[in-house]
Amino acid sequence: MKIKKKITSLILCGALFMSSINFAFADSSRVVTLGANLSKEQRATMLKYFGVNENEVVIIEVNNQEERKYLQGVATEEQLGRKTFSCAYVEPTKTGSGINVKTANITWATSSMIASIMSTCGIENANVVAAAPFPVSGTGMMTGIMKAFEDATGEPLDETKKEIASEELIITGDLADEIGGESGQDKATGIINDIKTEIIKNNTSDTIQIADTINNITNNYNVTLTPEQEQQIKDLMKKIANQDYDYNSIKNALNSVKDNVNENLSAMGENPNSGLFDSIKGWFNGIGNWVAGIFEANKDLGILENTNDNLLGDGAQIDATDKDAINLPSSEQVEGLFSKIWNWFTGLFSSNNNSSESNTTNESTDQNNEAPVENNHSNDVPTSNTDNNTNQDSSNESSEPVENSSNNDLNSSDNNQENNTSSEEPTNLNN
């Protein structure tokens, strides 16, 4: 009984500790932006996907006019469209946390691309989920992220940096389309991110040095730019060079993007030619991440842990800067697991108590058998029928089937009715 009380106390303490963490988490600033053209059902689905109730977060709508504010003159009319469906969930984090991104059904930008662009607009530490109920390009997603971050922190981002970030989104997306193939998005992200890193790190503003940096980085990725693309990137980098970026503040985010891109390209067998030193560094980083992973099985992914990928269906396109954020169990599944653990604990002690009582009864019975019969075949001692007949009661345990229930409340017809007509998704982006 003492052991049972101790373990029960530990469980209760753990539950109180977790509830205090959740309470503190609920107090932090979390903002959700929803595309203005979502239906009522789609809005409800997105909130459920984010793992929040409407009264738990600040909700802001993002419309196409706001999207055009930063992309007009940079994006084509086809890319801008007339409707906005993409959504964003933003949680500012403490200094040094970096940028952590997860995407769902965003086709034109990967999680690493978004992380890199966020650093350009002045965001240094945040968790972000960008998603839509069905596949969309996501051009309105960046506007939503910037709006949500400003509202969550109460501090406006620099307008010039926001415009540069929006321009970077279009340039990176267009470059990804031109490179094409499975690795197009990762190569385009890596190229822009690496050039930007070198420009900010070395405080480069000279036009010739910028051109040399562009040439060296694109060679590393085995990509040849057209004169128009090279000029576009050069103009973008000039704008970045004229800003007051603090490399030490954003280097974690930039390096994380580089590592994610290299990991993805390595998985495709397309390692960028980054040199022997970087290869050795990457190898040691891989070993370090593997060791760290052993001790970080329960690492905190913030709001990325609350998403329920099952709600968007089997065909949903899910991506994350931290792959552990993909296909996490829903909150209902976590609660079910805790319930099973609790039942296992209580059942274990119930079984032990029953076993103890059973052993006590058996010992008492054995003490009453003072003269056990050693030879049942003896002809000298007659054996009575009552001594030989033993009544045994057997009970059959019946197991009831457990009904599996699905929490997929998404109305597939509602989700797919605008799938092919969404003007937020460019028609010829996937080559």
C-alpha positions in Angstrom: 0.0 0.0 0.0 2.9 2.4 0.8 4.3 1.9 -2.8 0.9 2.5 -4.3 0.4 5.7 -2.3 3.8 7.0 -3.4 3.3 6.3 -7.1 -0.2 7.8 -6.9 1.3 10.9 -5.3 3.9 11.2 -8.0 1.3 10.9 -10.7 -0.9 13.6 -9.1 2.2 15.9 -8.7 3.0 15.3 -12.4 -0.6 16.2 -13.4 -0.4 19.4 -11.3 2.9 20.3 -12.8 1.6 19.8 -16.4 -1.5 21.8 -15.6 0.6 24.7 -14.3 2.7 24.5 -17.5 -0.5 24.6 -19.6 -1.8 27.5 -17.6 1.4 29.5 -18.2 1.2 28.6 -21.8 -2.3 29.8 -22.1 -1.3 33.1 -20.8 1.3 33.7 -23.5 0.3 35.7 -26.6 -1.0 33.5 -29.4 -2.6 34.8 -32.5 -4.4 33.0 -35.3 -5.0 34.6 -38.7 -7.7 33.2 -41.0 -8.2 33.7 -44.7 -11.2 36.0 -45.2 -12.6 33.7 -47.9 -12.9 30.5 -45.8 -16.4 29.2 -45.2 -17.7 28.9 -41.6 -17.0 25.2 -41.6 -13.5 25.7 -42.9 -12.8 28.2 -40.3 -13.9 25.8 -37.6 -11.7 23.1 -39.2 -8.6 25.3 -39.1 -9.1 26.2 -35.5 -9.5 22.6 -34.7 -6.4 21.8 -36.7 -4.4 24.3 -34.7 -5.7 22.7 -31.5 -7.4 25.9 -30.2 -10.9 27.1 -29.3 -12.1 30.4 -30.5 -12.0 32.0 -27.1 -8.4 30.9 -26.4 -6.6 32.9 -29.0 -6.8 36.3 -30.8 -8.3 35.8 -34.2 -7.6 38.2 -37.1 -8.8 38.0 -40.7 -6.5 38.5 -43.6 -8.0 39.5 -47.0 -6.7 39.8 -50.5 -6.3 43.6 -50.3 -3.9 43.2 -47.4 -2.0 40.6 -49.3 -1.6 42.9 -52.3 -0.2 45.7 -50.1 3.1 43.9 -49.9 3.1 41.8 -53.1 1.6 44.3 -55.7 4.3 45.0 -58.3 6.3 41.9 -57.2 3.9 39.1 -57.7 1.9 38.5 -60.9 -1.8 38.9 -61.0 -2.2 35.2 -61.3 -0.1 34.7 -58.1 -2.1 37.3 -56.2 -5.5 36.0 -57.2 -8.7 37.4 -55.7 -9.2 35.3 -52.6 -7.3 34.4 -49.5 -7.6 31.0 -47.8 -4.3 30.4 -46.1 -4.1 30.7 -42.3 -1.3 31.2 -39.7 -0.9 30.5 -36.0 2.0 32.4 -34.4 3.5 32.1 -31.0 6.5 34.4 -30.1 9.2 32.6 -28.1 12.0 33.5 -25.8 15.3 34.9 -27.1 17.6 32.2 -28.5 14.7 29.8 -29.5 15.0 30.7 -33.2 12.3 30.1 -35.8 10.3 26.9 -35.9 7.8 26.4 -38.7 5.2 23.8 -39.8 3.1 24.0 -43.0 0.0 22.1 -44.1 -1.3 22.3 -47.6 0.9 25.2 -48.5 2.3 24.3 -52.0 4.5 27.2 -53.0 6.6 27.6 -49.9 8.3 25.0 -47.7 8.7 25.4 -43.9 12.4 26.3 -44.4 11.6 28.9 -47.0 9.1 30.5 -44.6 11.7 30.4 -41.8 14.3 32.2 -43.9 11.8 34.8 -45.1 10.6 35.4 -41.5 14.2 36.3 -40.5 14.2 38.9 -43.4 11.1 40.7 -42.1 12.7 41.0 -38.6 11.3 38.0 -36.7 14.0 36.2 -34.7 12.2 33.9 -32.2 8.8 32.4 -33.0 6.8 29.2 -33.5 4.6 29.3 -36.6 2.0 27.0 -38.2 0.9 28.0 -41.8 -1.9 26.0 -43.1 -5.1 25.8 -45.3 -8.0 23.3 -45.4 -7.0 22.3 -49.0 -3.8 22.9 -51.1 -3.2 26.6 -51.9 -0.1 28.5 -53.0 0.1 30.3 -49.7 1.0 33.8 -51.0 -1.3 35.3 -48.4 0.3 33.2 -45.6 3.3 35.6 -45.2 1.0 38.6 -44.7 -0.9 36.6 -42.0 2.3 35.6 -40.2 3.6 39.2 -40.1 0.2 40.5 -38.9 -0.1 37.8 -36.2 3.4 38.4 -34.9 2.9 42.2 -34.6 -0.4 41.6 -32.7 1.1 39.0 -30.4 4.1 41.1 -29.5 2.5 44.5 -29.6 5.4 45.8 -31.6 5.3 46.7 -35.3 7.8 45.2 -37.7 9.8 47.5 -39.9 7.8 48.2 -43.0 10.8 48.2 -45.4 11.8 44.7 -44.1 8.3 43.5 -44.5 8.3 44.6 -48.2 11.7 43.0 -48.7 10.5 39.7 -47.1 7.4 39.7 -49.4 9.7 40.2 -52.4 12.0 37.4 -51.3 9.0 35.1 -51.1 8.1 35.7 -54.8 11.7 35.6 -56.0 12.4 32.3 -54.1 9.2 30.7 -55.3 9.8 31.7 -58.9 13.4 30.4 -58.7 12.1 27.1 -57.3 9.7 26.8 -60.3 12.6 27.5 -62.8 14.9 24.9 -61.1 12.0 22.5 -61.1 12.0 18.9 -60.0 11.7 17.4 -56.5 14.7 19.5 -55.2 13.6 22.8 -56.7 12.1 24.4 -53.6 15.0 23.2 -51.4 17.7 24.5 -53.8 16.0 27.8 -54.3 15.6 28.2 -50.5 19.2 27.2 -49.9 20.5 29.6 -52.6 18.7 32.7 -51.3 19.3 31.9 -47.7 23.0 31.2 -48.1 23.6 34.4 -50.2 21.6 36.4 -47.6 23.7 34.9 -44.8 26.9 35.9 -46.4 25.7 39.4 -47.2 24.6 40.0 -43.6 27.5 38.2 -42.0 30.2 40.0 -43.9 28.3 43.3 -44.1 28.6 43.3 -47.8 27.3 46.2 -49.8 29.6 46.4 -52.8 27.9 45.4 -56.0 30.8 43.4 -57.3 31.1 41.5 -54.1 27.4 40.7 -54.1 27.6 39.4 -57.6 30.6 37.2 -56.7 28.7 35.8 -53.7 25.7 35.0 -55.9 27.9 33.3 -58.4 29.8 31.2 -55.7 26.6 30.1 -54.0 24.7 29.1 -57.1 27.8 27.1 -58.2 27.6 25.2 -54.9 24.1 24.2 -55.8 24.9 23.4 -59.4 22.3 26.0 -60.6 22.8 28.4 -63.5 20.9 31.6 -63.3 19.5 33.6 -66.2 20.7 37.2 -66.4 17.2 38.3 -65.3 17.3 36.0 -62.3 20.7 37.1 -61.3 19.7 40.8 -61.5 16.6 40.1 -59.4 18.6 38.4 -56.7 21.3 41.2 -56.9 18.7 43.9 -56.4 17.1 41.9 -53.5 20.5 41.6 -51.8 21.3 45.3 -52.2 18.1 46.0 -50.3 19.0 43.5 -47.6 22.5 45.0 -47.3 21.1 48.4 -46.7 19.2 47.2 -43.6 20.5 47.0 -40.0 20.3 43.2 -39.6 22.1 41.8 -36.6 23.8 38.6 -37.7 24.2 37.3 -34.2 20.5 37.6 -33.6 19.3 35.8 -36.7 22.3 33.4 -37.3 20.5 30.5 -35.5 17.5 30.8 -37.8 19.7 31.1 -41.0 21.9 28.2 -40.0 18.9 26.1 -39.2 17.5 26.7 -42.6 20.8 25.7 -44.2 20.9 22.5 -42.2 17.4 21.6 -43.1 18.0 22.3 -46.8 21.2 20.2 -46.8 19.4 17.4 -45.0 16.5 17.3 -47.5 18.9 17.5 -50.5 21.1 14.7 -49.0 18.0 12.5 -48.7 17.4 13.1 -52.5 21.1 12.3 -53.3 21.7 16.0 -54.3 24.3 17.3 -51.8 25.3 20.9 -52.5 29.0 21.2 -53.1 29.8 23.0 -49.8 33.4 21.9 -49.4 35.3 19.4 -47.2 35.0 21.6 -44.1 31.3 21.9 -44.3 30.9 18.2 -45.0 32.9 17.3 -41.8 31.0 19.9 -39.9 27.7 18.4 -41.1 28.8 15.0 -40.1 29.6 16.1 -36.6 26.3 18.0 -36.4 24.5 14.9 -37.4 26.1 12.9 -34.7 25.4 15.7 -32.2 21.7 15.8 -33.3 21.5 12.0 -32.9 22.9 12.1 -29.4 20.7 15.0 -28.5 17.6 13.2 -29.8 18.2 10.4 -27.4 17.8 12.8 -24.5 15.1 15.0 -26.1 12.4 12.5 -26.7 10.0 14.8 -25.0 11.2 18.1 -26.4 8.9 21.0 -26.5 7.7 22.0 -30.0 5.3 24.6 -28.7 2.1 25.2 -30.8 3.4 22.8 -33.4 2.6 19.9 -31.0 -1.1 20.9 -30.9 -1.8 20.4 -34.6 -3.9 17.4 -35.8 -2.7 16.4 -39.3 -5.5 13.7 -39.5 -8.1 16.4 -39.8 -6.8 17.5 -43.2 -7.0 14.0 -44.7 -4.5 11.5 -46.0 -3.5 13.7 -49.0 -2.5 16.8 -47.0 0.9 18.1 -47.7 2.7 18.4 -44.4 6.2 19.9 -43.9 8.2 21.2 -40.8 11.6 22.5 -40.0 11.6 19.9 -37.2 10.4 16.6 -38.6 9.2 15.5 -35.1 6.3 18.0 -35.6 4.8 15.9 -38.4 2.0 13.4 -37.7 2.0 14.0 -33.9 -0.9 12.4 -31.9 -3.9 14.6 -31.4 -4.9 15.9 -28.0 -7.7 13.3 -27.8 -5.2 10.6 -28.5 -2.8 11.9 -25.8 -5.7 12.0 -23.3 -6.6 8.5 -24.2 -3.0 7.3 -23.7 -2.9 9.0 -20.2 -6.2 7.2 -19.4 -4.7 3.9 -20.4 -1.6 4.5 -18.3 -3.7 5.4 -15.3 -5.9 2.3 -15.8 -2.7 0.2 -16.1 -1.4 1.6 -12.8 -4.6 1.1 -10.9 -5.1 -2.4 -12.4 -1.6 -3.4 -11.5 -2.1 -2.6 -7.8 -5.6 -4.2 -7.8 -4.0 -7.4 -9.2 -1.3 -7.3 -6.6 -3.9 -6.9 -3.8 -5.9 -9.9 -5.2 -2.7 -11.9 -5.5 -1.8 -11.2 -1.9 -5.3 -12.2 -0.7 -5.1 -15.3 -2.8 -1.7 -16.3 -1.4 -3.0 -15.8 2.2 -5.9 -18.1 1.5 -3.7 -20.8 0.0 -1.4 -20.7 2.9 -4.2 -21.2 5.4 -5.5 -24.1 3.3 -2.1 -25.7 3.2 -1.8 -25.5 7.0 -5.0 -27.5 7.4 -3.6 -30.4 5.3 -1.6 -31.9 8.1 -1.1 -35.3 6.6 -0.7 -35.2 2.8 -1.2 -38.6 1.1 2.2 -39.8 -0.3 1.0 -43.0 -1.9 -2.5 -43.0 -3.5 -2.0 -46.6 -4.7 -1.8 -48.1 -1.2 -4.1 -51.1 -0.8 -3.9 -50.9 3.0 -5.9 -47.6 3.3 -9.3 -47.4 1.7 -9.9 -44.1 -0.1 -13.4 -42.5 0.3 -15.1 -41.0 -2.8 -15.5 -37.7 -1.0 -11.8 -37.4 -0.7 -11.1 -38.1 -4.4 -13.8 -35.9 -5.9 -12.8 -32.3 -6.3 -15.1 -29.6 -7.4 -13.5 -27.0 -9.6 -15.2 -23.7 -10.7 -14.0 -22.1 -13.8 -14.9 -18.8 -15.1 -14.6 -17.6 -18.7 -13.5 -13.9 -19.1 -15.3 -12.2 -21.9 -13.5 -9.5 -23.8 -15.6 -6.7 -25.3 -14.4 -5.2 -28.6 -13.0 -1.7 -28.3 -14.7 0.7 -30.7 -12.3 2.9 -32.6 -13.7 6.3 -33.3 -12.4 8.8 -35.8 -12.2 12.5 -35.0 -12.0 13.5 -38.6 -14.8 16.1 -38.7 -13.6 17.7 -42.0 -16.3 17.8 -44.6 -14.3 16.6 -47.6 -16.8 17.9 -50.1 -16.5 21.4 -48.5 -12.7 21.2 -48.6 -12.5 20.1 -52.2 -15.1 22.3 -53.7 -12.7 25.1 -54.3 -9.5 23.0 -54.6 -9.1 23.6 -58.3 -10.5 27.1 -58.4 -8.5 28.7 -55.6 -7.1 31.9 -57.1 -4.5 31.9 -54.3 -2.8 29.0 -55.9 -0.9 29.8 -59.2 -2.0 27.3 -61.9 1.4 26.5 -63.3 3.6 26.4 -60.1 4.2 22.7 -59.8 6.5 21.6 -62.6 
